[in-house]
């Protein structure tokens, strides 16, 4: 499959991209020409499958692990993604965290 050009030159960070919808979103961005940083929490194998596929096609893609329940981990991941990509044009905030707390009681 040839890569499209609609996202050529764009730098994309997709969170929650180790499986499912996030994985598919990341795949479509690199197929359309974007450089992509994939975030995953637990699904390393899924994220690396997309990275391997993308790199075989000549795309600039990396995977970064971060635990979004830890603020320092989330900040590190964002900084690493921006460094790898040379900035970020698009953020797909796909990662999900389940909390059973009232919104006003949630802290960073």
N, CA, C and O of each residue as an XYZ file, in Angstrom:
432
protein
N       0.843     -1.177      0.000
C       0.000      0.000      0.000
C       0.887      1.238      0.000
O       1.801      1.343      0.817
N       0.630      2.162     -0.894
C       1.435      3.372     -0.928
C       0.935      4.369      0.102
O      -0.264      4.457      0.368
N       1.863      5.120      0.678
C       1.497      6.101      1.685
C       0.851      7.308      1.017
O       1.283      7.744     -0.050
N      -0.176      7.838      1.648
C      -0.823      9.045      1.166
C       0.011     10.257      1.528
O       1.079     10.135      2.128
N      -0.478     11.414      1.164
C       0.281     12.637      1.417
C      -0.520     13.669      2.206
O      -0.002     14.755      2.465
N      -1.746     13.381      2.595
C      -2.577     14.383      3.260
C      -1.991     14.882      4.574
O      -2.275     16.008      4.982
N      -1.188     14.078      5.237
C      -0.601     14.466      6.522
C       0.918     14.629      6.431
O       1.599     14.700      7.454
N       1.439     14.687      5.220
C       2.881     14.826      5.011
C       3.415     16.032      5.780
O       2.866     17.129      5.677
N       4.480     15.832      6.547
C       5.106     16.906      7.301
C       4.481     17.162      8.659
O       5.001     17.972      9.427
N       3.384     16.500      8.977
C       2.740     16.679     10.282
C       3.369     15.744     11.300
O       3.847     14.658     10.972
N       3.354     16.202     12.546
C       3.935     15.441     13.666
C       2.818     15.141     14.639
O       2.166     16.053     15.148
N       2.591     13.841     14.903
C       1.397     13.401     15.610
C       1.752     12.565     16.831
O       2.601     11.677     16.763
N       1.094     12.857     17.943
C       1.175     12.034     19.152
C      -0.195     11.424     19.380
O      -1.192     12.139     19.481
N      -0.244     10.090     19.462
C      -1.485      9.371     19.722
C      -1.329      8.642     21.046
O      -0.481      7.759     21.171
N      -2.142      9.002     22.040
C      -2.101      8.297     23.317
C      -3.027      7.090     23.252
O      -3.980      7.060     22.473
N      -2.730      6.100     24.081
C      -3.541      4.887     24.100
C      -3.502      4.150     22.778
O      -4.529      3.670     22.298
N      -2.312      4.058     22.182
C      -2.189      3.486     20.842
C      -1.621      2.072     20.832
O      -1.146      1.608     19.795
N      -1.663      1.390     21.952
C      -1.167      0.021     21.992
C      -2.163     -0.990     21.464
O      -1.780     -2.085     21.052
N      -3.444     -0.632     21.471
C      -4.497     -1.535     21.010
C      -5.640     -0.733     20.404
O      -5.688      0.493     20.502
N      -6.538     -1.445     19.791
C      -7.826     -0.905     19.394
C      -7.826      0.346     18.545
O      -7.064      0.473     17.587
N      -8.702      1.271     18.919
C      -8.902      2.491     18.150
C      -7.618      3.306     18.059
O      -7.276      3.783     16.977
N      -6.905      3.476     19.158
C      -5.668      4.262     19.140
C      -4.633      3.676     18.200
O      -3.937      4.409     17.496
N      -4.532      2.372     18.188
C      -3.600      1.700     17.288
C      -3.991      1.970     15.838
O      -3.131      2.262     15.006
N      -5.256      1.876     15.541
C      -5.730      2.139     14.183
C      -5.530      3.586     13.763
O      -5.180      3.861     12.615
N      -5.754      4.513     14.693
C      -5.547      5.937     14.402
C      -4.085      6.197     14.067
O      -3.780      6.869     13.081
N      -3.178      5.665     14.890
C      -1.747      5.849     14.651
C      -1.351      5.291     13.290
O      -0.588      5.911     12.549
N      -1.872      4.126     12.974
C      -1.561      3.482     11.686
C      -2.020      4.361     10.522
O      -1.280      4.528      9.553
N      -3.196      4.912     10.598
C      -3.695      5.743      9.494
C      -2.902      7.038      9.360
O      -2.678      7.506      8.244
N      -2.475      7.625     10.475
C      -1.664      8.843     10.377
C      -0.359      8.579      9.645
O      -0.002      9.350      8.755
N       0.377      7.506      9.987
C       1.644      7.289      9.281
C       1.413      6.883      7.839
O       2.221      7.205      6.969
N       0.318      6.179      7.572
C       0.011      5.833      6.169
C      -0.259      7.076      5.331
O      -0.046      7.072      4.119
N      -0.726      8.134      5.976
C      -1.002      9.395      5.282
C       0.201     10.337      5.299
O       0.086     11.495      4.898
N       1.354      9.846      5.760
C       2.588     10.608      5.646
C       3.079     11.290      6.907
O       4.143     11.909      6.881
N       2.351     11.205      8.011
C       2.764     11.869      9.247
C       3.863     11.086      9.958
O       3.969      9.868      9.815
N       4.682     11.811     10.729
C       5.587     11.190     11.692
C       4.759     10.996     12.962
O       4.015     11.894     13.356
N       4.880      9.836     13.603
C       3.969      9.496     14.692
C       4.718      8.976     15.913
O       5.631      8.158     15.799
N       4.313      9.468     17.086
C       4.735      8.897     18.367
C       3.509      8.231     18.976
O       2.479      8.873     19.181
N       3.630      6.953     19.259
C       2.542      6.199     19.868
C       2.798      6.082     21.356
O       3.897      5.707     21.764
N       1.820      6.392     22.166
C       1.900      6.145     23.603
C       1.179      4.829     23.898
O       0.147      4.520     23.302
N       1.742      4.073     24.819
C       1.049      2.897     25.342
C       1.343      2.807     26.833
O       2.350      3.325     27.317
N       0.456      2.148     27.541
C       0.661      1.943     28.966
C       1.107      0.512     29.238
O       2.150      0.283     29.851
N       0.307     -0.451     28.776
C       0.592     -1.861     29.054
C       0.782     -2.707     27.795
O       1.333     -3.806     27.864
N       0.333     -2.206     26.661
C       0.282     -3.010     25.435
C       1.494     -2.774     24.543
O       1.364     -2.303     23.413
N       2.677     -3.107     25.066
C       3.907     -2.901     24.312
C       3.891     -3.655     22.985
O       4.269     -3.104     21.951
N       3.454     -4.914     23.014
C       3.474     -5.718     21.791
C       2.625     -5.090     20.692
O       3.027     -5.077     19.529
N       1.463     -4.575     21.049
C       0.596     -3.935     20.065
C       1.217     -2.680     19.493
O       1.173     -2.457     18.283
N       1.798     -1.857     20.357
C       2.445     -0.624     19.892
C       3.631     -0.946     19.000
O       3.813     -0.314     17.959
N       4.433     -1.914     19.393
C       5.619     -2.259     18.608
C       5.250     -2.895     17.267
O       5.998     -2.764     16.298
N       4.122     -3.572     17.199
C       3.678     -4.127     15.915
C       3.426     -2.995     14.917
O       3.785     -3.111     13.745
N       2.812     -1.901     15.379
C       2.565     -0.753     14.506
C       3.888     -0.087     14.131
O       4.090      0.283     12.975
N       4.779      0.066     15.093
C       6.085      0.679     14.818
C       6.845     -0.145     13.782
O       7.394      0.409     12.830
N       6.880     -1.443     13.962
C       7.602     -2.303     13.019
C       7.014     -2.201     11.612
O       7.749     -2.085     10.631
N       5.706     -2.243     11.524
C       5.032     -2.124     10.225
C       5.357     -0.786      9.569
O       5.662     -0.727      8.378
N       5.288      0.283     10.352
C       5.544      1.633      9.837
C       6.988      1.784      9.373
O       7.249      2.331      8.301
N       7.920      1.300     10.179
C       9.324      1.441      9.824
C       9.670      0.641      8.577
O      10.502      1.075      7.780
N       9.051     -0.509      8.395
C       9.268     -1.288      7.155
C       8.785     -0.509      5.934
O       9.310     -0.680      4.834
N       7.777      0.352      6.136
C       7.237      1.164      5.041
C       7.987      2.483      4.894
O       7.666      3.287      4.019
N       8.993      2.710      5.755
C       9.794      3.927      5.655
C       9.264      5.112      6.435
O       9.739      6.232      6.249
N       8.285      4.892      7.310
C       7.705      5.981      8.100
C       8.539      6.246      9.356
O       9.246      5.365      9.845
N       8.441      7.469      9.862
C       9.112      7.855     11.104
C       8.108      7.669     12.242
O       7.182      8.463     12.410
N       8.312      6.603     13.018
C       7.369      6.239     14.078
C       8.142      5.687     15.261
O       9.139      4.985     15.096
N       7.667      6.016     16.468
C       8.242      5.451     17.682
C       7.115      5.153     18.660
O       6.001      5.657     18.515
N       7.418      4.330     19.657
C       6.465      4.022     20.726
C       7.091      4.406     22.052
O       8.278      4.178     22.282
N       6.280      4.993     22.924
C       6.740      5.433     24.240
C       5.780      4.937     25.311
O       4.567      5.111     25.195
N       6.319      4.324     26.342
C       5.497      3.819     27.437
C       5.387      4.879     28.515
O       6.380      5.511     28.874
N       4.183      5.076     29.031
C       3.974      5.988     30.155
C       2.738      5.564     30.923
O       1.758      5.085     30.353
N       2.810      5.752     32.229
C       1.686      5.486     33.131
C       1.034      6.825     33.444
O       1.605      7.630     34.180
N      -0.144      7.075     32.901
C      -0.788      8.368     33.068
C      -1.362      8.590     34.461
O      -1.905      9.658     34.744
N      -1.248      7.600     35.325
C      -1.626      7.853     36.721
C      -0.476      8.511     37.477
O      -0.633      8.912     38.631
N       0.683      8.620     36.821
C       1.863      9.270     37.390
C       2.189     10.498     36.547
O       2.566     10.365     35.383
N       2.049     11.684     37.119
C       2.253     12.928     36.381
C       3.633     12.991     35.726
O       3.745     13.368     34.559
N       4.678     12.628     36.461
C       6.036     12.683     35.900
C       6.186     11.798     34.671
O       6.895     12.157     33.731
N       5.528     10.649     34.669
C       5.586      9.735     33.541
C       4.908     10.353     32.317
O       5.420     10.240     31.204
N       3.775     10.996     32.513
C       3.056     11.646     31.412
C       3.866     12.802     30.840
O       3.938     12.968     29.622
N       4.470     13.595     31.703
C       5.281     14.726     31.245
C       6.498     14.223     30.475
O       6.827     14.761     29.418
N       7.162     13.205     30.993
C       8.320     12.629     30.311
C       7.935     12.161     28.911
O       8.640     12.447     27.942
N       6.815     11.440     28.802
C       6.382     10.911     27.518
C       6.133     12.038     26.514
O       6.544     11.937     25.358
N       5.467     13.101     26.943
C       5.187     14.230     26.053
C       6.484     14.890     25.588
O       6.616     15.242     24.416
N       7.433     15.056     26.497
C       8.720     15.657     26.135
C       9.488     14.769     25.163
O      10.082     15.271     24.209
N       9.486     13.469     25.388
C      10.175     12.537     24.497
C       9.526     12.520     23.117
O      10.221     12.485     22.102
N       8.212     12.546     23.079
C       7.507     12.564     21.796
C       7.858     13.827     21.020
O       8.154     13.759     19.827
N       7.828     14.975     21.686
C       8.148     16.243     21.024
C       9.591     16.249     20.534
O       9.870     16.767     19.452
N      10.511     15.683     21.308
C      11.915     15.627     20.893
C      12.081     14.721     19.672
O      12.779     15.086     18.726
N      11.456     13.558     19.682
C      11.553     12.619     18.555
C      10.959     13.221     17.287
O      11.530     13.093     16.203
N       9.813     13.877     17.427
C       9.091     14.407     16.273
C       9.581     15.783     15.827
O       9.336     16.194     14.693
N      10.277     16.498     16.722
C      10.665     17.869     16.411
C       9.531     18.849     16.654
O       9.482     19.915     16.041
N       8.622     18.488     17.545
C       7.434     19.279     17.862
C       6.204     18.413     17.673
O       6.300     17.275     17.214
N       5.061     18.949     18.025
C       3.808     18.204     17.880
C       2.780     19.123     17.223
O       2.510     20.221     17.709
N       2.213     18.658     16.114
C       1.155     19.393     15.421
C      -0.227     18.884     15.812
O      -1.184     19.655     15.886
N      -0.324     17.581     16.061
C      -1.616     16.953     16.314
C      -1.502     16.064     17.546
O      -0.566     15.275     17.670
N      -2.471     16.201     18.462
C      -2.579     15.315     19.618
C      -3.908     14.593     19.536
O      -4.964     15.221     19.457
N      -3.852     13.267     19.555
C      -5.061     12.458     19.657
C      -5.036     11.880     21.065
O      -4.273     10.962     21.366
N      -5.880     12.434     21.915
C      -5.915     12.069     23.328
C      -6.879     10.900     23.505
O      -8.008     11.068     23.964
N      -6.407      9.714     23.129
C      -7.232      8.517     23.089
C      -7.121      7.665     24.352
O      -7.979      6.815     24.587
N      -6.096      7.869     25.164
C      -5.895      7.032     26.350
C      -7.055      7.212     27.321
O      -7.597      8.307     27.473
N      -7.415      6.136     27.961
C      -8.499      6.198     28.936
C      -8.040      5.718     30.295
O      -7.323      4.724     30.408
N      -8.455      6.424     31.316
C      -8.188      6.026     32.693
C      -9.531      6.035     33.409
O     -10.282      7.007     33.325
N      -9.825      4.960     34.103
C     -11.084      4.889     34.833
C     -10.849      5.259     36.287
O     -10.013      4.662     36.966
N     -11.594      6.246     36.753
C     -11.546      6.648     38.154
C     -12.965      6.733     38.672
O     -13.863      7.200     37.971
N     -13.157      6.303     39.845
C     -14.469      6.415     40.475
C     -14.407      7.465     41.570
O     -14.565      7.166     42.754
N     -14.170      8.716     41.144
C     -14.116      9.856     42.051
C     -14.894     11.010     41.454
O     -14.942     11.156     40.233
N     -15.495     11.821     42.281
C     -16.121     13.047     41.749
C     -15.053     13.906     41.082
O     -13.926     13.993     41.570
N     -15.408     14.540     39.967
C     -14.469     15.317     39.174
C     -13.702     16.320     40.006
O     -12.491     16.453     39.830
N     -14.363     17.034     40.909
C     -13.706     18.081     41.695
C     -12.716     17.535     42.714
O     -11.968     18.301     43.323
N     -12.705     16.225     42.905
C     -11.738     15.618     43.824
C     -10.521     15.049     43.092
O      -9.600     14.544     43.733
N     -10.506     15.124     41.779
C      -9.391     14.594     40.990
C      -8.248     15.618     41.004
O      -8.455     16.808     40.765
N      -7.050     15.128     41.288
C      -5.848     15.976     41.296
C      -4.940     15.523     40.147
O      -5.182     14.480     39.540
N      -3.902     16.299     39.852
C      -2.978     15.852     38.804
C      -2.453     14.457     39.058
O      -1.666     13.940     38.266
